[in-house]
């Protein structure tokens, strides 16, 4: 048989800057993305006026929290989703190679992420706080059927 192998893939995206291939960005419609989460009781409202320098009422496009201009928020959220699609494409390509070479059923898959991204939920961007958007990350395990 074939000798064992280890393949580690690491994708920088979907970290900022959100710069997916244009074809994927064009395919993501903003209306298909759920709106950013906001607290019902208002606990997150004070984050609307912060930025990474800690000054009030001065949000800017790369801030970790703060209310973004509507058009910039729409673009950032679309680009993030397009970046996730890009990673999906690359993982699918590896899956196809393993399938066509007969290695798929002898390969253990482990997929995980280091952190999530606020994407405007409660006026947070990137990973700044240990809230659900940052701490709830994917972990997928696929055990091969023909494991020795």
N, C-alpha and C positions, 0 to 999 in steps of 0.2 A: 504493500500500500504506500500511499504518499506520506511523507513525514509531516508531523504537526507544524502548524504555523500560527503566528500571532500577527494580526494586522490592526494597528491603532490608527484611527482616523480622527482628526481634530479639526473642527471648523470654527474659524474666528467669527463668522456671522452666525446668528443675527445680532451680534454686538453693534453698537454704534461705531462709526457712522452708518446709518441705514442706507446702503448703496447697492441694492440688488441689480441684476441685469434688467435693462429696460423692458424687455419682453415680459418678464415676470411682474414687474411693477404695473405695466399696462393691463395685465390680466386680473389684477386685484381691484375689485370695485369697493369703494369705501362703504357703500350701503350694505354690503354683505358682512361687514365687520361689526360686532356688537359695540355700542358706544362705551366710552370709558366709564368705569364704575364710580359712583359718587355715594357718599354716606347719606343715609336717610335722615339721620338726626343731626347732621351738620358737623360731625367731628373732624372731617377732612377739609373743611372750608379754609382753615387758616393756611393750609399748604398751597393754596391758589396764589398766594402773593410772595412766595419765596423763590430763591434761585440758589445756585451752588455757592455763591459768595455770601449768602445770608442777608442780602439786602431786600427790603420789601418793595413791591410794585415795580420790579425790574426783571421780569422773566426774559430769557433769551433762548434761542433754539437748542443749545446744548445743556440746558439746565437739568438738574436732577429732580427738581420739583418746581411747580409753578404752573399757572394757567398759560398755555401756549396760544398764540394766535390761531384761530380756527383752521385756516388753510395749512399752516405748518403742522398742526396736530393731525389733520387728515393725511397729509403726505407721510409723516413719520409712521403712523399706524399702518398705512398701506405698504410702505417700504419694509417695515418689520415683517409683516405677513408674507411679502414677496421673498424676503430673505429666508424665511422658514421653508417656503416652497423650493428655494434653491438647494438647501440642505437635503430636503426630501428627494430631489432629483438625483443628487450625488449618491445618497444611500441606495436609491433604487438601482443605480448603475452598478454598484458593487454587488448588490443582491443578484442582479442579472448575470454578472460574470460568475459568481459562485454557482448559480443554477446551471448555467450552460457548461461549466467545467465539471459538474458532478460533485462539487464540494459543499453545496448548500446543506444537504442532510447530514454532513459530518462537522458542521460549524456551529459553535455556540456564539450567539449574538448577545451583546450587552450594549444598550444605548442609554446614555444619561447626559444630563446637563449640569453645569455648575451652579447656575442661578437663573431666575426668570427676569422679566423686565416689566417695569410699571406700566409702560405704554399709556400714560395719562390717567390710569386708575387712581382715584383720590389725589389727582394732580401730581403724581410721581412718575418720573421717567428713569429708566435704567434700573439699577439694583439697590439703590440707597437704603432701603429699610427692610427689616425681616417680616414684612407683611405677606399675605397670601401670594400676591403677584410675583414676589421675588423668591420665596421659599418653596413654593409648590412647583416642583420640576418633574419632567418626565424621566421615568426609568423603565425601560422595556427589556425583558429577557426572553430570548427564544432558545429553548432547549432542542437540540436536534433529535429527530426520531431514532436515528441510527447511532446513538452515542455508544462507544465501545464499553 
